[in-house]
Amino acid sequence: MVTGGDPSFSLELTQWEDPQGTGQAASPAYHRGLYRIALGVDDVNAAHGQLSLTAAEPLPAPQFVELPGTRLGGVTVLFLRDPDGVVVELVGRSRSHMRR
């Protein structure tokens, strides 16, 4: 995914095809190395629409996650997995909000 307004940023999810993986990954997440990453995007629904155009499978819908007791009250998040199972979260946080 490359953002239209900012060509300096792209997100690429890749997986090793050769050599083929063997065995099972360790079950506890903290034994796997990178197991989760969250990225702020201006508009989660727009990102979902853009990603859906090239996705090999249907993507899950974005969700609103309540954050009671915080200034935000909640955020819209799209939860994805890369080919190795790493959770990738696209979190609705506009650039103007992040600059504050």
Phi and psi restraints in degrees (range 20) as a CNS / XPLOR table:
assign (resid 1 and name C) (resid 2 and name N)
       (resid 2 and name CA) (resid 2 and name C) 1.0 -122.4 20.0 2
assign (resid 2 and name N) (resid 2 and name CA)
       (resid 2 and name C) (resid 3 and name N) 1.0 129.7 20.0 2
assign (resid 2 and name C) (resid 3 and name N)
       (resid 3 and name CA) (resid 3 and name C) 1.0 -75.6 20.0 2
assign (resid 3 and name N) (resid 3 and name CA)
       (resid 3 and name C) (resid 4 and name N) 1.0 139.4 20.0 2
assign (resid 3 and name C) (resid 4 and name N)
       (resid 4 and name CA) (resid 4 and name C) 1.0 -66.5 20.0 2
assign (resid 4 and name N) (resid 4 and name CA)
       (resid 4 and name C) (resid 5 and name N) 1.0 -36.3 20.0 2
assign (resid 4 and name C) (resid 5 and name N)
       (resid 5 and name CA) (resid 5 and name C) 1.0 -87.1 20.0 2
assign (resid 5 and name N) (resid 5 and name CA)
       (resid 5 and name C) (resid 6 and name N) 1.0 -10.0 20.0 2
assign (resid 5 and name C) (resid 6 and name N)
       (resid 6 and name CA) (resid 6 and name C) 1.0 -142.3 20.0 2
assign (resid 6 and name N) (resid 6 and name CA)
       (resid 6 and name C) (resid 7 and name N) 1.0 87.6 20.0 2
assign (resid 6 and name C) (resid 7 and name N)
       (resid 7 and name CA) (resid 7 and name C) 1.0 -68.7 20.0 2
assign (resid 7 and name N) (resid 7 and name CA)
       (resid 7 and name C) (resid 8 and name N) 1.0 -5.1 20.0 2
assign (resid 7 and name C) (resid 8 and name N)
       (resid 8 and name CA) (resid 8 and name C) 1.0 -80.9 20.0 2
assign (resid 8 and name N) (resid 8 and name CA)
       (resid 8 and name C) (resid 9 and name N) 1.0 -7.2 20.0 2
assign (resid 8 and name C) (resid 9 and name N)
       (resid 9 and name CA) (resid 9 and name C) 1.0 -122.7 20.0 2
assign (resid 9 and name N) (resid 9 and name CA)
       (resid 9 and name C) (resid 10 and name N) 1.0 134.7 20.0 2
assign (resid 9 and name C) (resid 10 and name N)
       (resid 10 and name CA) (resid 10 and name C) 1.0 -144.6 20.0 2
assign (resid 10 and name N) (resid 10 and name CA)
       (resid 10 and name C) (resid 11 and name N) 1.0 156.1 20.0 2
assign (resid 10 and name C) (resid 11 and name N)
       (resid 11 and name CA) (resid 11 and name C) 1.0 -123.8 20.0 2
assign (resid 11 and name N) (resid 11 and name CA)
       (resid 11 and name C) (resid 12 and name N) 1.0 120.6 20.0 2
assign (resid 11 and name C) (resid 12 and name N)
       (resid 12 and name CA) (resid 12 and name C) 1.0 -125.6 20.0 2
assign (resid 12 and name N) (resid 12 and name CA)
       (resid 12 and name C) (resid 13 and name N) 1.0 125.8 20.0 2
assign (resid 12 and name C) (resid 13 and name N)
       (resid 13 and name CA) (resid 13 and name C) 1.0 -106.1 20.0 2
assign (resid 13 and name N) (resid 13 and name CA)
       (resid 13 and name C) (resid 14 and name N) 1.0 123.5 20.0 2
assign (resid 13 and name C) (resid 14 and name N)
       (resid 14 and name CA) (resid 14 and name C) 1.0 -128.9 20.0 2
assign (resid 14 and name N) (resid 14 and name CA)
       (resid 14 and name C) (resid 15 and name N) 1.0 164.8 20.0 2
assign (resid 14 and name C) (resid 15 and name N)
       (resid 15 and name CA) (resid 15 and name C) 1.0 -143.0 20.0 2
assign (resid 15 and name N) (resid 15 and name CA)
       (resid 15 and name C) (resid 16 and name N) 1.0 151.0 20.0 2
assign (resid 15 and name C) (resid 16 and name N)
       (resid 16 and name CA) (resid 16 and name C) 1.0 -73.1 20.0 2
assign (resid 16 and name N) (resid 16 and name CA)
       (resid 16 and name C) (resid 17 and name N) 1.0 131.4 20.0 2
assign (resid 16 and name C) (resid 17 and name N)
       (resid 17 and name CA) (resid 17 and name C) 1.0 -108.3 20.0 2
assign (resid 17 and name N) (resid 17 and name CA)
       (resid 17 and name C) (resid 18 and name N) 1.0 -24.3 20.0 2
assign (resid 17 and name C) (resid 18 and name N)
       (resid 18 and name CA) (resid 18 and name C) 1.0 -143.4 20.0 2
assign (resid 18 and name N) (resid 18 and name CA)
       (resid 18 and name C) (resid 19 and name N) 1.0 118.6 20.0 2
assign (resid 18 and name C) (resid 19 and name N)
       (resid 19 and name CA) (resid 19 and name C) 1.0 -77.9 20.0 2
assign (resid 19 and name N) (resid 19 and name CA)
       (resid 19 and name C) (resid 20 and name N) 1.0 153.5 20.0 2
assign (resid 19 and name C) (resid 20 and name N)
       (resid 20 and name CA) (resid 20 and name C) 1.0 -65.2 20.0 2
assign (resid 20 and name N) (resid 20 and name CA)
       (resid 20 and name C) (resid 21 and name N) 1.0 138.8 20.0 2
assign (resid 20 and name C) (resid 21 and name N)
       (resid 21 and name CA) (resid 21 and name C) 1.0 -67.8 20.0 2
assign (resid 21 and name N) (resid 21 and name CA)
       (resid 21 and name C) (resid 22 and name N) 1.0 152.0 20.0 2
assign (resid 21 and name C) (resid 22 and name N)
       (resid 22 and name CA) (resid 22 and name C) 1.0 -132.4 20.0 2
assign (resid 22 and name N) (resid 22 and name CA)
       (resid 22 and name C) (resid 23 and name N) 1.0 156.7 20.0 2
assign (resid 22 and name C) (resid 23 and name N)
       (resid 23 and name CA) (resid 23 and name C) 1.0 77.1 20.0 2
assign (resid 23 and name N) (resid 23 and name CA)
       (resid 23 and name C) (resid 24 and name N) 1.0 -171.2 20.0 2
assign (resid 23 and name C) (resid 24 and name N)
       (resid 24 and name CA) (resid 24 and name C) 1.0 -111.2 20.0 2
assign (resid 24 and name N) (resid 24 and name CA)
       (resid 24 and name C) (resid 25 and name N) 1.0 143.2 20.0 2
assign (resid 24 and name C) (resid 25 and name N)
       (resid 25 and name CA) (resid 25 and name C) 1.0 -68.3 20.0 2
assign (resid 25 and name N) (resid 25 and name CA)
       (resid 25 and name C) (resid 26 and name N) 1.0 149.1 20.0 2
assign (resid 25 and name C) (resid 26 and name N)
       (resid 26 and name CA) (resid 26 and name C) 1.0 -59.0 20.0 2
assign (resid 26 and name N) (resid 26 and name CA)
       (resid 26 and name C) (resid 27 and name N) 1.0 138.6 20.0 2
assign (resid 26 and name C) (resid 27 and name N)
       (resid 27 and name CA) (resid 27 and name C) 1.0 -70.1 20.0 2
assign (resid 27 and name N) (resid 27 and name CA)
       (resid 27 and name C) (resid 28 and name N) 1.0 -42.3 20.0 2
assign (resid 27 and name C) (resid 28 and name N)
       (resid 28 and name CA) (resid 28 and name C) 1.0 -67.5 20.0 2
assign (resid 28 and name N) (resid 28 and name CA)
       (resid 28 and name C) (resid 29 and name N) 1.0 132.4 20.0 2
assign (resid 28 and name C) (resid 29 and name N)
       (resid 29 and name CA) (resid 29 and name C) 1.0 -57.0 20.0 2
assign (resid 29 and name N) (resid 29 and name CA)
       (resid 29 and name C) (resid 30 and name N) 1.0 -36.2 20.0 2
assign (resid 29 and name C) (resid 30 and name N)
       (resid 30 and name CA) (resid 30 and name C) 1.0 -71.6 20.0 2
assign (resid 30 and name N) (resid 30 and name CA)
       (resid 30 and name C) (resid 31 and name N) 1.0 -2.8 20.0 2
assign (resid 30 and name C) (resid 31 and name N)
       (resid 31 and name CA) (resid 31 and name C) 1.0 -96.1 20.0 2
assign (resid 31 and name N) (resid 31 and name CA)
       (resid 31 and name C) (resid 32 and name N) 1.0 -4.2 20.0 2
assign (resid 31 and name C) (resid 32 and name N)
       (resid 32 and name CA) (resid 32 and name C) 1.0 -96.8 20.0 2
assign (resid 32 and name N) (resid 32 and name CA)
       (resid 32 and name C) (resid 33 and name N) 1.0 -6.6 20.0 2
assign (resid 32 and name C) (resid 33 and name N)
       (resid 33 and name CA) (resid 33 and name C) 1.0 87.0 20.0 2
assign (resid 33 and name N) (resid 33 and name CA)
       (resid 33 and name C) (resid 34 and name N) 1.0 -134.4 20.0 2
assign (resid 33 and name C) (resid 34 and name N)
       (resid 34 and name CA) (resid 34 and name C) 1.0 -66.2 20.0 2
assign (resid 34 and name N) (resid 34 and name CA)
       (resid 34 and name C) (resid 35 and name N) 1.0 122.9 20.0 2
assign (resid 34 and name C) (resid 35 and name N)
       (resid 35 and name CA) (resid 35 and name C) 1.0 -129.3 20.0 2
assign (resid 35 and name N) (resid 35 and name CA)
       (resid 35 and name C) (resid 36 and name N) 1.0 -3.2 20.0 2
assign (resid 35 and name C) (resid 36 and name N)
       (resid 36 and name CA) (resid 36 and name C) 1.0 -164.3 20.0 2
assign (resid 36 and name N) (resid 36 and name CA)
       (resid 36 and name C) (resid 37 and name N) 1.0 140.5 20.0 2
assign (resid 36 and name C) (resid 37 and name N)
       (resid 37 and name CA) (resid 37 and name C) 1.0 -144.4 20.0 2
assign (resid 37 and name N) (resid 37 and name CA)
       (resid 37 and name C) (resid 38 and name N) 1.0 137.7 20.0 2
assign (resid 37 and name C) (resid 38 and name N)
       (resid 38 and name CA) (resid 38 and name C) 1.0 -117.8 20.0 2
assign (resid 38 and name N) (resid 38 and name CA)
       (resid 38 and name C) (resid 39 and name N) 1.0 133.5 20.0 2
assign (resid 38 and name C) (resid 39 and name N)
       (resid 39 and name CA) (resid 39 and name C) 1.0 -125.7 20.0 2
assign (resid 39 and name N) (resid 39 and name CA)
       (resid 39 and name C) (resid 40 and name N) 1.0 132.1 20.0 2
assign (resid 39 and name C) (resid 40 and name N)
       (resid 40 and name CA) (resid 40 and name C) 1.0 -80.0 20.0 2
assign (resid 40 and name N) (resid 40 and name CA)
       (resid 40 and name C) (resid 41 and name N) 1.0 134.8 20.0 2
assign (resid 40 and name C) (resid 41 and name N)
       (resid 41 and name CA) (resid 41 and name C) 1.0 -129.8 20.0 2
assign (resid 41 and name N) (resid 41 and name CA)
       (resid 41 and name C) (resid 42 and name N) 1.0 153.7 20.0 2
assign (resid 41 and name C) (resid 42 and name N)
       (resid 42 and name CA) (resid 42 and name C) 1.0 -64.3 20.0 2
assign (resid 42 and name N) (resid 42 and name CA)
       (resid 42 and name C) (resid 43 and name N) 1.0 -42.2 20.0 2
assign (resid 42 and name C) (resid 43 and name N)
       (resid 43 and name CA) (resid 43 and name C) 1.0 -142.8 20.0 2
assign (resid 43 and name N) (resid 43 and name CA)
       (resid 43 and name C) (resid 44 and name N) 1.0 105.6 20.0 2
assign (resid 43 and name C) (resid 44 and name N)
       (resid 44 and name CA) (resid 44 and name C) 1.0 -63.5 20.0 2
assign (resid 44 and name N) (resid 44 and name CA)
       (resid 44 and name C) (resid 45 and name N) 1.0 -40.5 20.0 2
assign (resid 44 and name C) (resid 45 and name N)
       (resid 45 and name CA) (resid 45 and name C) 1.0 -65.4 20.0 2
assign (resid 45 and name N) (resid 45 and name CA)
       (resid 45 and name C) (resid 46 and name N) 1.0 -38.5 20.0 2
assign (resid 45 and name C) (resid 46 and name N)
       (resid 46 and name CA) (resid 46 and name C) 1.0 -66.5 20.0 2
assign (resid 46 and name N) (resid 46 and name CA)
       (resid 46 and name C) (resid 47 and name N) 1.0 -41.3 20.0 2
assign (resid 46 and name C) (resid 47 and name N)
       (resid 47 and name CA) (resid 47 and name C) 1.0 -62.5 20.0 2
assign (resid 47 and name N) (resid 47 and name CA)
       (resid 47 and name C) (resid 48 and name N) 1.0 -41.7 20.0 2
assign (resid 47 and name C) (resid 48 and name N)
       (resid 48 and name CA) (resid 48 and name C) 1.0 -59.1 20.0 2
assign (resid 48 and name N) (resid 48 and name CA)
       (resid 48 and name C) (resid 49 and name N) 1.0 -46.8 20.0 2
assign (resid 48 and name C) (resid 49 and name N)
       (resid 49 and name CA) (resid 49 and name C) 1.0 -61.8 20.0 2
assign (resid 49 and name N) (resid 49 and name CA)
       (resid 49 and name C) (resid 50 and name N) 1.0 -42.3 20.0 2
assign (resid 49 and name C) (resid 50 and name N)
       (resid 50 and name CA) (resid 50 and name C) 1.0 -66.2 20.0 2
assign (resid 50 and name N) (resid 50 and name CA)
       (resid 50 and name C) (resid 51 and name N) 1.0 -44.5 20.0 2
assign (resid 50 and name C) (resid 51 and name N)
       (resid 51 and name CA) (resid 51 and name C) 1.0 -66.8 20.0 2
assign (resid 51 and name N) (resid 51 and name CA)
       (resid 51 and name C) (resid 52 and name N) 1.0 -33.7 20.0 2
assign (resid 51 and name C) (resid 52 and name N)
       (resid 52 and name CA) (resid 52 and name C) 1.0 -63.6 20.0 2
assign (resid 52 and name N) (resid 52 and name CA)
       (resid 52 and name C) (resid 53 and name N) 1.0 -26.0 20.0 2
assign (resid 52 and name C) (resid 53 and name N)
       (resid 53 and name CA) (resid 53 and name C) 1.0 -64.9 20.0 2
assign (resid 53 and name N) (resid 53 and name CA)
       (resid 53 and name C) (resid 54 and name N) 1.0 -28.8 20.0 2
assign (resid 53 and name C) (resid 54 and name N)
       (resid 54 and name CA) (resid 54 and name C) 1.0 -119.0 20.0 2
assign (resid 54 and name N) (resid 54 and name CA)
       (resid 54 and name C) (resid 55 and name N) 1.0 1.7 20.0 2
assign (resid 54 and name C) (resid 55 and name N)
       (resid 55 and name CA) (resid 55 and name C) 1.0 -69.8 20.0 2
assign (resid 55 and name N) (resid 55 and name CA)
       (resid 55 and name C) (resid 56 and name N) 1.0 140.4 20.0 2
assign (resid 55 and name C) (resid 56 and name N)
       (resid 56 and name CA) (resid 56 and name C) 1.0 -72.0 20.0 2
assign (resid 56 and name N) (resid 56 and name CA)
       (resid 56 and name C) (resid 57 and name N) 1.0 -27.4 20.0 2
assign (resid 56 and name C) (resid 57 and name N)
       (resid 57 and name CA) (resid 57 and name C) 1.0 -131.8 20.0 2
assign (resid 57 and name N) (resid 57 and name CA)
       (resid 57 and name C) (resid 58 and name N) 1.0 158.5 20.0 2
assign (resid 57 and name C) (resid 58 and name N)
       (resid 58 and name CA) (resid 58 and name C) 1.0 -58.7 20.0 2
assign (resid 58 and name N) (resid 58 and name CA)
       (resid 58 and name C) (resid 59 and name N) 1.0 139.7 20.0 2
assign (resid 58 and name C) (resid 59 and name N)
       (resid 59 and name CA) (resid 59 and name C) 1.0 -90.6 20.0 2
assign (resid 59 and name N) (resid 59 and name CA)
       (resid 59 and name C) (resid 60 and name N) 1.0 150.1 20.0 2
assign (resid 59 and name C) (resid 60 and name N)
       (resid 60 and name CA) (resid 60 and name C) 1.0 -65.9 20.0 2
assign (resid 60 and name N) (resid 60 and name CA)
       (resid 60 and name C) (resid 61 and name N) 1.0 157.3 20.0 2
assign (resid 60 and name C) (resid 61 and name N)
       (resid 61 and name CA) (resid 61 and name C) 1.0 -77.8 20.0 2
assign (resid 61 and name N) (resid 61 and name CA)
       (resid 61 and name C) (resid 62 and name N) 1.0 149.2 20.0 2
assign (resid 61 and name C) (resid 62 and name N)
       (resid 62 and name CA) (resid 62 and name C) 1.0 -60.6 20.0 2
assign (resid 62 and name N) (resid 62 and name CA)
       (resid 62 and name C) (resid 63 and name N) 1.0 152.4 20.0 2
assign (resid 62 and name C) (resid 63 and name N)
       (resid 63 and name CA) (resid 63 and name C) 1.0 -126.9 20.0 2
assign (resid 63 and name N) (resid 63 and name CA)
       (resid 63 and name C) (resid 64 and name N) 1.0 148.1 20.0 2
assign (resid 63 and name C) (resid 64 and name N)
       (resid 64 and name CA) (resid 64 and name C) 1.0 -91.7 20.0 2
assign (resid 64 and name N) (resid 64 and name CA)
       (resid 64 and name C) (resid 65 and name N) 1.0 123.8 20.0 2
assign (resid 64 and name C) (resid 65 and name N)
       (resid 65 and name CA) (resid 65 and name C) 1.0 -108.8 20.0 2
assign (resid 65 and name N) (resid 65 and name CA)
       (resid 65 and name C) (resid 66 and name N) 1.0 116.9 20.0 2
assign (resid 65 and name C) (resid 66 and name N)
       (resid 66 and name CA) (resid 66 and name C) 1.0 -72.4 20.0 2
assign (resid 66 and name N) (resid 66 and name CA)
       (resid 66 and name C) (resid 67 and name N) 1.0 140.7 20.0 2
assign (resid 66 and name C) (resid 67 and name N)
       (resid 67 and name CA) (resid 67 and name C) 1.0 -127.5 20.0 2
assign (resid 67 and name N) (resid 67 and name CA)
       (resid 67 and name C) (resid 68 and name N) 1.0 73.7 20.0 2
assign (resid 67 and name C) (resid 68 and name N)
       (resid 68 and name CA) (resid 68 and name C) 1.0 -59.7 20.0 2
assign (resid 68 and name N) (resid 68 and name CA)
       (resid 68 and name C) (resid 69 and name N) 1.0 143.5 20.0 2
assign (resid 68 and name C) (resid 69 and name N)
       (resid 69 and name CA) (resid 69 and name C) 1.0 82.5 20.0 2
assign (resid 69 and name N) (resid 69 and name CA)
       (resid 69 and name C) (resid 70 and name N) 1.0 3.9 20.0 2
assign (resid 69 and name C) (resid 70 and name N)
       (resid 70 and name CA) (resid 70 and name C) 1.0 -110.2 20.0 2
assign (resid 70 and name N) (resid 70 and name CA)
       (resid 70 and name C) (resid 71 and name N) 1.0 163.0 20.0 2
assign (resid 70 and name C) (resid 71 and name N)
       (resid 71 and name CA) (resid 71 and name C) 1.0 -63.1 20.0 2
assign (resid 71 and name N) (resid 71 and name CA)
       (resid 71 and name C) (resid 72 and name N) 1.0 -31.0 20.0 2
assign (resid 71 and name C) (resid 72 and name N)
       (resid 72 and name CA) (resid 72 and name C) 1.0 -73.8 20.0 2
assign (resid 72 and name N) (resid 72 and name CA)
       (resid 72 and name C) (resid 73 and name N) 1.0 -36.3 20.0 2
assign (resid 72 and name C) (resid 73 and name N)
       (resid 73 and name CA) (resid 73 and name C) 1.0 80.2 20.0 2
assign (resid 73 and name N) (resid 73 and name CA)
       (resid 73 and name C) (resid 74 and name N) 1.0 -28.9 20.0 2
assign (resid 73 and name C) (resid 74 and name N)
       (resid 74 and name CA) (resid 74 and name C) 1.0 165.2 20.0 2
assign (resid 74 and name N) (resid 74 and name CA)
       (resid 74 and name C) (resid 75 and name N) 1.0 169.3 20.0 2
assign (resid 74 and name C) (resid 75 and name N)
       (resid 75 and name CA) (resid 75 and name C) 1.0 -141.1 20.0 2
assign (resid 75 and name N) (resid 75 and name CA)
       (resid 75 and name C) (resid 76 and name N) 1.0 154.1 20.0 2
assign (resid 75 and name C) (resid 76 and name N)
       (resid 76 and name CA) (resid 76 and name C) 1.0 -91.5 20.0 2
assign (resid 76 and name N) (resid 76 and name CA)
       (resid 76 and name C) (resid 77 and name N) 1.0 131.6 20.0 2
assign (resid 76 and name C) (resid 77 and name N)
       (resid 77 and name CA) (resid 77 and name C) 1.0 -133.3 20.0 2
assign (resid 77 and name N) (resid 77 and name CA)
       (resid 77 and name C) (resid 78 and name N) 1.0 141.0 20.0 2
assign (resid 77 and name C) (resid 78 and name N)
       (resid 78 and name CA) (resid 78 and name C) 1.0 -112.1 20.0 2
assign (resid 78 and name N) (resid 78 and name CA)
       (resid 78 and name C) (resid 79 and name N) 1.0 116.6 20.0 2
assign (resid 78 and name C) (resid 79 and name N)
       (resid 79 and name CA) (resid 79 and name C) 1.0 -96.0 20.0 2
assign (resid 79 and name N) (resid 79 and name CA)
       (resid 79 and name C) (resid 80 and name N) 1.0 122.5 20.0 2
assign (resid 79 and name C) (resid 80 and name N)
       (resid 80 and name CA) (resid 80 and name C) 1.0 -126.9 20.0 2
assign (resid 80 and name N) (resid 80 and name CA)
       (resid 80 and name C) (resid 81 and name N) 1.0 170.1 20.0 2
assign (resid 80 and name C) (resid 81 and name N)
       (resid 81 and name CA) (resid 81 and name C) 1.0 -129.6 20.0 2
assign (resid 81 and name N) (resid 81 and name CA)
       (resid 81 and name C) (resid 82 and name N) 1.0 138.4 20.0 2
assign (resid 81 and name C) (resid 82 and name N)
       (resid 82 and name CA) (resid 82 and name C) 1.0 -79.5 20.0 2
assign (resid 82 and name N) (resid 82 and name CA)
       (resid 82 and name C) (resid 83 and name N) 1.0 175.5 20.0 2
assign (resid 82 and name C) (resid 83 and name N)
       (resid 83 and name CA) (resid 83 and name C) 1.0 -58.7 20.0 2
assign (resid 83 and name N) (resid 83 and name CA)
       (resid 83 and name C) (resid 84 and name N) 1.0 -22.2 20.0 2
assign (resid 83 and name C) (resid 84 and name N)
       (resid 84 and name CA) (resid 84 and name C) 1.0 -94.6 20.0 2
assign (resid 84 and name N) (resid 84 and name CA)
       (resid 84 and name C) (resid 85 and name N) 1.0 4.2 20.0 2
assign (resid 84 and name C) (resid 85 and name N)
       (resid 85 and name CA) (resid 85 and name C) 1.0 91.6 20.0 2
assign (resid 85 and name N) (resid 85 and name CA)
       (resid 85 and name C) (resid 86 and name N) 1.0 2.8 20.0 2
assign (resid 85 and name C) (resid 86 and name N)
       (resid 86 and name CA) (resid 86 and name C) 1.0 -69.6 20.0 2
assign (resid 86 and name N) (resid 86 and name CA)
       (resid 86 and name C) (resid 87 and name N) 1.0 130.7 20.0 2
assign (resid 86 and name C) (resid 87 and name N)
       (resid 87 and name CA) (resid 87 and name C) 1.0 -74.6 20.0 2
assign (resid 87 and name N) (resid 87 and name CA)
       (resid 87 and name C) (resid 88 and name N) 1.0 127.8 20.0 2
assign (resid 87 and name C) (resid 88 and name N)
       (resid 88 and name CA) (resid 88 and name C) 1.0 -117.4 20.0 2
assign (resid 88 and name N) (resid 88 and name CA)
       (resid 88 and name C) (resid 89 and name N) 1.0 121.9 20.0 2
assign (resid 88 and name C) (resid 89 and name N)
       (resid 89 and name CA) (resid 89 and name C) 1.0 -109.2 20.0 2
assign (resid 89 and name N) (resid 89 and name CA)
       (resid 89 and name C) (resid 90 and name N) 1.0 126.2 20.0 2
assign (resid 89 and name C) (resid 90 and name N)
       (resid 90 and name CA) (resid 90 and name C) 1.0 -100.4 20.0 2
assign (resid 90 and name N) (resid 90 and name CA)
       (resid 90 and name C) (resid 91 and name N) 1.0 115.6 20.0 2
assign (resid 90 and name C) (resid 91 and name N)
       (resid 91 and name CA) (resid 91 and name C) 1.0 -109.6 20.0 2
assign (resid 91 and name N) (resid 91 and name CA)
       (resid 91 and name C) (resid 92 and name N) 1.0 130.0 20.0 2
assign (resid 91 and name C) (resid 92 and name N)
       (resid 92 and name CA) (resid 92 and name C) 1.0 -69.4 20.0 2
assign (resid 92 and name N) (resid 92 and name CA)
       (resid 92 and name C) (resid 93 and name N) 1.0 98.2 20.0 2
assign (resid 92 and name C) (resid 93 and name N)
       (resid 93 and name CA) (resid 93 and name C) 1.0 -141.3 20.0 2
assign (resid 93 and name N) (resid 93 and name CA)
       (resid 93 and name C) (resid 94 and name N) 1.0 106.4 20.0 2
assign (resid 93 and name C) (resid 94 and name N)
       (resid 94 and name CA) (resid 94 and name C) 1.0 -65.4 20.0 2
assign (resid 94 and name N) (resid 94 and name CA)
       (resid 94 and name C) (resid 95 and name N) 1.0 153.5 20.0 2
assign (resid 94 and name C) (resid 95 and name N)
       (resid 95 and name CA) (resid 95 and name C) 1.0 -62.4 20.0 2
assign (resid 95 and name N) (resid 95 and name CA)
       (resid 95 and name C) (resid 96 and name N) 1.0 -36.1 20.0 2
assign (resid 95 and name C) (resid 96 and name N)
       (resid 96 and name CA) (resid 96 and name C) 1.0 -65.1 20.0 2
assign (resid 96 and name N) (resid 96 and name CA)
       (resid 96 and name C) (resid 97 and name N) 1.0 -35.4 20.0 2
assign (resid 96 and name C) (resid 97 and name N)
       (resid 97 and name CA) (resid 97 and name C) 1.0 -67.7 20.0 2
assign (resid 97 and name N) (resid 97 and name CA)
       (resid 97 and name C) (resid 98 and name N) 1.0 -38.8 20.0 2
assign (resid 97 and name C) (resid 98 and name N)
       (resid 98 and name CA) (resid 98 and name C) 1.0 -70.9 20.0 2
assign (resid 98 and name N) (resid 98 and name CA)
       (resid 98 and name C) (resid 99 and name N) 1.0 -24.1 20.0 2
assign (resid 98 and name C) (resid 99 and name N)
       (resid 99 and name CA) (resid 99 and name C) 1.0 -78.7 20.0 2
assign (resid 99 and name N) (resid 99 and name CA)
       (resid 99 and name C) (resid 100 and name N) 1.0 -14.5 20.0 2
